Amino acid sequence: MTFPYINETEDLTDSVRARASGSFVQLRDGICHYEINDSPSLSGKGPGVRSLVLLVHGFSVPYFIWDPTFDFLSKSGLRVLRYDLFGRGLSDRPRARYDLDFHVRQLRHLLDALKIDGPVHLCGLSMGGPIVAAFTEKYPERVASMILIDPTGTRPIELSRTLKLAKAPILAELFFGLGGDEGLLRGIASDFFNQKLVDMFIAQYRPQMKIKGFKRAILSSLREDMLGGFPEIYRRVGALHKKTLLLWGRHDSTVPLAHSDALLTLLPNAKFHVFENVGHIPHYEKPEEVNPILLHFLQAPY
């Protein structure tokens, strides 16, 4: 049975995509929305940087979450790629199981479609953390380094009341079909320490909620335990001794700083930085502090 989501009123058509920034590519599971700063003036070969930096967003916020990072790294002369996970932003919402293998497959197919063969610097935010780790475990030769920002996956995160409801069959479809938008948006607001940024952020977030298939993808991600624990994947990746940077917001209420203790045990060679007076997305709240650390890490020899 197909449940109607009354607030999802728009189809993701070619005309919608034509008005958007970025580019689109057909992958095996659907069309993927991405942006790459492929200007000939960008060598992507600054000191110590020999490959592309690839940004993987988290649970529900599409690639605009990387605006400050993408702009800074681009202006610093690095080659950078960001994209929307399936089910989010302007990427397709295929009928599929939105599990870890599905997201890793999208990442591999995107690199293949864009003919990016060399090792990349993978940067994952929140749920993007286990996606990056799982990709690195499966294709270690394609990864130069890992950057993890407030990643999920050391242990299951505490879900909000709205997201807990999402795991209830039929009841969740009814709740989200008739609304549920405000519950999701309240969860977005809780990611911030600086509440002055929330209104602007939500204004960028809302448009994707109107596109058919968004909530179905969110429900599937929850039911496939994408916010659960993946400690064994992190443990196996730690054994690869990849160059790794771990960043965390002191006041993260989504993935609390206490989760970092376990991750540092699993990734013993990770360089670790904590940022004060920020929540779940430190690179967005305090780019002036995070960006120089990212650049230094990417340019430093290993």
C-alpha positions in Angstrom: 0.0 0.0 0.0 1.3 3.5 -0.9 0.6 6.1 1.8 -0.1 9.7 0.7 2.1 12.3 2.3 -0.1 15.4 2.0 2.7 17.9 2.3 4.8 16.3 -0.4 3.3 18.0 -3.4 6.1 18.3 -6.0 7.6 15.8 -8.5 11.3 15.8 -9.0 11.2 16.7 -12.7 13.7 17.8 -15.3 12.3 21.4 -15.1 12.8 21.4 -11.3 16.4 20.3 -11.8 17.0 22.8 -14.6 16.4 25.6 -12.1 18.9 24.2 -9.6 22.5 24.9 -9.1 25.0 22.0 -9.3 24.9 19.1 -11.8 23.1 15.8 -12.2 24.3 12.3 -13.2 22.4 9.1 -13.8 23.6 6.3 -11.5 22.3 2.7 -11.3 19.7 3.5 -8.5 18.7 6.9 -9.8 19.7 10.5 -10.6 22.2 12.0 -8.2 22.6 15.8 -7.6 26.2 16.9 -7.0 28.5 19.8 -7.3 32.2 19.8 -8.1 34.5 22.7 -8.5 36.1 21.4 -11.7 37.5 24.7 -12.9 40.8 24.3 -14.8 42.4 26.9 -12.5 42.0 24.4 -9.6 44.8 21.8 -9.6 43.6 20.1 -6.4 47.3 19.6 -5.7 48.2 22.0 -3.0 51.0 21.1 -0.6 50.3 17.5 0.5 47.0 17.3 -1.4 47.1 14.9 -4.3 43.4 14.0 -4.6 39.8 15.3 -4.4 38.0 16.1 -1.1 34.6 14.5 -1.1 31.9 15.7 1.4 29.2 13.3 2.6 26.3 14.9 4.5 24.3 13.3 7.3 20.8 11.9 8.0 18.5 14.4 6.4 20.2 17.7 5.5 21.3 17.9 1.9 24.5 19.2 0.5 24.0 22.8 1.5 25.2 21.8 4.9 28.7 22.0 3.4 28.4 25.5 2.0 31.1 27.1 4.3 33.4 24.1 3.8 33.0 23.8 0.1 33.5 27.5 -0.5 36.6 27.7 1.7 38.4 24.6 0.4 37.6 25.7 -3.2 39.1 29.1 -2.6 42.1 27.4 -1.0 42.8 25.7 -4.3 41.5 22.2 -3.6 39.3 20.1 -5.8 36.0 19.5 -3.9 32.9 17.3 -4.6 29.7 17.3 -2.6 26.4 15.4 -3.4 22.9 14.7 -2.1 22.3 11.2 -0.7 19.4 9.5 -2.4 16.1 10.5 -0.8 17.5 14.0 0.1 17.9 17.3 -1.6 17.5 17.0 -5.4 18.7 13.4 -5.7 16.1 10.8 -6.7 14.0 9.0 -4.0 14.1 5.4 -5.3 12.0 2.7 -3.7 14.8 0.9 -1.9 16.1 -0.1 1.4 18.0 2.9 2.6 20.7 0.9 4.5 24.4 1.3 4.7 25.2 -0.8 1.6 22.8 1.3 -0.4 24.6 4.6 0.5 28.0 3.1 0.0 26.9 1.9 -3.4 25.7 5.4 -4.3 29.1 6.8 -3.4 31.0 4.2 -5.4 28.8 4.7 -8.5 29.2 8.5 -8.3 33.0 8.2 -8.3 32.8 5.8 -11.2 30.4 7.9 -13.2 32.6 11.0 -12.7 35.7 8.9 -13.6 37.4 9.7 -10.3 39.9 6.9 -10.0 42.5 8.1 -7.6 42.2 8.0 -3.8 40.0 10.7 -2.3 39.9 12.4 1.0 36.5 11.4 2.4 34.7 13.8 4.9 31.6 12.5 6.6 29.2 14.4 8.8 27.0 12.6 11.4 25.4 9.7 9.5 28.0 10.4 6.8 30.6 9.0 9.2 29.6 5.4 9.0 29.1 5.8 5.2 32.6 7.0 4.9 34.0 4.3 7.2 32.1 1.5 5.4 33.3 2.8 2.0 36.9 2.9 3.3 36.7 -0.6 4.7 35.3 -1.9 1.4 37.5 0.1 -1.0 40.7 1.1 1.0 42.6 1.7 -2.1 40.2 4.5 -3.1 40.6 6.5 0.1 43.5 8.8 1.0 42.2 9.9 4.4 39.1 10.2 6.5 37.6 13.2 8.2 34.7 12.5 10.6 32.6 15.3 12.0 30.3 14.4 15.0 29.8 11.0 13.4 27.2 8.5 14.4 27.8 4.8 14.7 29.9 4.2 17.8 26.6 3.2 19.5 22.9 3.9 18.7 21.9 7.5 19.2 19.0 8.5 21.4 16.1 9.2 19.1 13.6 12.1 19.5 10.0 11.1 20.2 9.2 11.9 16.5 11.9 9.6 15.2 11.1 6.8 17.6 7.6 6.9 16.2 9.0 6.4 12.7 9.9 2.8 13.5 6.2 1.9 14.2 4.7 0.2 11.1 1.6 1.9 9.6 1.3 4.3 12.5 4.4 6.1 11.4 3.1 6.4 7.8 -0.1 7.8 9.1 1.7 10.3 11.3 4.2 11.5 8.7 1.6 11.2 5.9 -0.7 13.7 7.7 2.1 16.0 8.8 5.2 15.4 11.0 7.1 18.2 9.4 7.4 20.3 12.6 8.8 17.3 14.5 11.5 16.9 12.0 12.2 20.6 12.0 12.5 20.7 15.8 15.1 18.0 15.5 17.0 20.2 13.1 16.9 23.2 15.5 18.3 21.0 18.3 21.5 20.5 16.2 22.5 24.1 16.9 24.1 25.8 19.8 23.6 29.2 18.2 19.9 29.4 17.8 20.2 32.6 15.7 21.2 30.4 12.7 18.1 28.1 12.9 15.6 30.2 10.9 18.0 30.6 8.0 18.9 27.0 8.1 15.3 25.8 8.1 14.4 28.0 5.2 17.0 26.1 3.1 15.9 22.8 4.5 12.1 23.0 3.8 12.0 22.8 0.0 13.2 19.2 -0.1 10.3 18.2 2.2 7.9 19.1 -0.6 9.4 16.6 -3.0 7.6 13.3 -3.2 9.5 10.4 -1.5 11.4 12.4 1.1 9.6 11.0 4.2 9.5 7.5 2.7 13.3 7.7 2.5 13.7 9.0 6.0 11.5 6.3 7.4 13.4 3.6 5.5 16.7 5.0 6.8 15.5 4.8 10.4 14.1 1.3 9.9 17.4 0.2 8.4 19.1 1.4 11.6 21.2 4.0 9.9 21.4 5.8 13.2 22.4 2.7 15.0 25.8 1.4 16.0 28.6 0.3 13.6 31.5 -0.2 16.0 32.9 -3.2 14.2 33.2 -1.2 10.9 35.1 1.5 12.7 37.3 -1.1 14.4 38.2 -2.7 11.1 38.9 0.7 9.5 41.1 1.6 12.5 43.2 -1.4 11.7 43.9 0.1 8.2 45.8 3.0 9.8 44.3 5.6 7.4 45.2 9.2 8.1 42.1 10.4 10.1 40.8 13.6 11.6 37.9 13.6 14.1 36.1 16.8 14.9 33.3 17.3 17.6 31.1 20.0 19.0 31.3 20.3 22.8 27.5 20.9 23.0 26.3 18.3 20.5 23.0 16.9 21.9 22.4 14.7 18.8 25.6 12.6 19.1 27.1 13.6 22.5 30.7 14.3 22.9 30.9 11.2 25.2 30.6 9.0 22.1 34.0 10.2 21.0 35.7 8.1 23.8 34.7 4.8 22.1 35.6 6.1 18.6 39.0 7.2 19.7 39.6 3.7 20.9 38.5 2.2 17.6 40.5 4.7 15.6 43.6 5.1 17.7 45.6 7.2 15.2 42.9 9.8 14.7 43.8 13.5 15.4 41.0 14.9 17.6 39.6 18.4 18.0 36.7 19.7 20.2 35.1 23.0 19.5 33.5 25.1 22.2 30.0 26.6 22.1 28.8 24.6 19.0 26.4 21.7 18.6 26.2 18.9 16.1 27.5 20.8 13.1 30.7 22.7 14.1 31.9 23.3 10.6 28.7 25.2 9.9 28.4 27.1 13.2 32.1 28.0 13.4 33.7 27.7 10.0 36.3 30.3 11.0 37.7 27.7 13.5 37.1 24.5 11.7 38.2 25.4 8.2 41.9 26.1 9.0 42.1 22.8 10.8 40.6 21.0 7.8 43.1 22.6 5.4 46.1 21.9 7.6 45.1 18.3 7.9 44.6 17.9 4.1 47.9 19.6 3.3 50.0 17.9 5.9 52.1 14.9 4.7 51.4 11.5 6.2 
